[in-house]
């Protein structure tokens, strides 16, 4: 057993948890949770991206926190040069930039994601960990309007929620739910939902 590696991983985990708690105390509505996403939840979210989706365009992660989903996306095969991570908190954005060199980390609000994508190919996936139910309603609407604007036809939107029952609010009317799965190995248990932005009628498929 690599004891030094284990100790370093535990130390980083404690540091990330402490940073989450500090940010929660400062911005409770923006954070929405006490704990970073578990490995099981992060894997479920990244697993929603098929190989064809990954190859087709850029991937945008919004509300990345300390980066558990970012790590899972990279493990899934998303190229660093086509992954844009948007995190509003300066402290968390700095943490992400240090943890994932080569990944484009933007310290911006998710409602500004279009401004973060200059020079990137069309967006084939948006992966969100934002707590839409706790954000101000106008902010949630602005974020989802921007997501609808930047996401390519045939692209997917991935969102997790702690509300295990009911439908996710603020989803654009043109999006179609294609998957919904529970992740019990998380604190608290969560649900991952995947939405497709259907292709325009008559569009050529891949």
N, C-alpha and C positions, 0 to 999 in steps of 0.2 A: 504493500500500500504506500502510495506517495503521500506521506504525512504533510510535508511542506506545501504540496499542491492543495491538499484538503484544507489546511489552515488558511491558505491564501483565498480560496474560494469562499470559505465561511466569513472571512474578514470582509471581502468585497460585498457579500450578501448583507452583512450587518450594516455596512456603510450605505448601501443602496436603500435599505429599509429606513435608516435614520434620515436620509435625504428625503424620502417619500413622506415621512412623518413631519419633517420640517416644512415641506411644501404644502402639506395638507393643513397645517396650522395657519399658514399664510394665505392660502387660496383654496378653501374647502370645496367651493362649487366647481372649480376647475379640475380638482383632483378626483373627487368622487369615491376614493377607496383608501384604506389603510395600508394595503399590501400590494407589492408588484404582482403582476400576473404570474401564475404558476407555470412551470414547464409544460404541463399538460394543456393548459389553456393557450399558451403561446403556440404550441405545436398544432393544435386544432385550427387556429386562425391561419397560420402559415400554410397548413395542409390544404386549405381551400383554393390555393393557387395552383392550377394545373401547369404542366410544362409549357403548353402552348400559350397560356396567359403570360407566363414569365418571359418567354421569348418575344412576345409580340410588342411590348412597349415598356414604359417606365412604371415603376411601382411607387406609390406614395403612402407613407405611414403617418397618421395624424394622432397626436396625443401619446407619444412613445414612452413617456415616463423615464424609467431608468434603463429601458431597452430589452426586456425579455422577449418581446415579439420581434424586435429588430434582429436579435440573435437568431431567432427561429426562421425568419425570412432569409437570412444569409445562409443558414444551414439548408434551407429548402432549395437554394440555388439561385436566388435573386442576385444578379451582379451588383457589386457595390457602386459601380458607376451609373447604374440605372435605378438606384434606390434613393428617394428623397424623403428624409425624415423631418417632420414639422413638429416642433415642441415649443409651446408658448413660454414656459418657465425658463429664464436665463440659466438658473442653476442646473436644471435638468438637461437643457441643451448642451451646456458645457460638459456635463457628465457623459452624454451620448457621444459628443465629438471625440472625447478622450478614449472612450471604450471602443469606438468603431472607426478607426482611422480609414480614410478613403470614402466614407459614406458622407453624402451631402446633408448636413444637419442645418436646418433653418430655424432660427429663434423667431418665429412668427405665429400669429393666430391662424387657425385652420381655415378661417374664412378668407384668408389671403393666399391660399395654396396656388391659385393660378399664377400669381406674381413670382412664385418660387420655381416655376417650371420652364423658364426661358432657356432654350437650347436643348431641352429634353425631347425624346420621341413622345408620341401620343401616350396617354396614361391608360394602361390596361387593367390596373387594380388599385383600389384605395383600401387600406387596412386601418380601421379606426378603433381606438381604445378610449374615445372620448365619452364622458358621462352625460349623454344628451338629456337625460331626465333631470339632472341637477343644474344644467346650464340655463341661463336666461333664455326664454323662448325665442326672442328675436335673434340671439346669437346662434342657436341651434338651426333656425330656419336659414340664416345666412350661410352657415357652414354647408348644409345639405344642398342649398342652391348652387354653391360653388362646386361641390362635389359632382352634381349633375352636369355642370358646365364643362368641367375639365375631363371627366371620365369618357373614354371613347365608347362608341356603340359596340356592344359585344364584351365590354369590360365588366368587372365585378367589384362590388362593394362589400367588405367584410366588417362586421360589427359584433362586439360582444356586449352583453348586458347582464346585470344581476337580477333583472325582473324576469323570472322564469315563466311567468304566465302573461298572456296578452301580446299585442303586436307592438313592434318598435315604432315610436312616433317619428315624425318629420321625414320619413322616407319619401322621395319624389314619386309622384303618381306613376311615372313610366317604368320604375324599377319593379322587377318581378323576383319574389323570394324563390330560391332554388334549393336551399338547404337550411336546416335548423337542428343543432345538436347541443345536448347538455354536456357540461364538463363539471363533474362532481369533485374532481381532484383540484379544487381551487378554494381559496378563502375570500369571500363566500363562494358557493357554487355559482356557475355562470352558464349562459346560453350563447352560442355563437351562431349568428345568422348570416347567410350569404345571399346577396341580391345581384341579379343580372340586369344590366342596361341593355335591353334587346336591340338588335341591329335594325337599322332602318329597312323598311320594306323594299325589296329589290336589290339590297346590297349584296355584293359578292362575298361569299364565305371563304374562310381560310382553306 
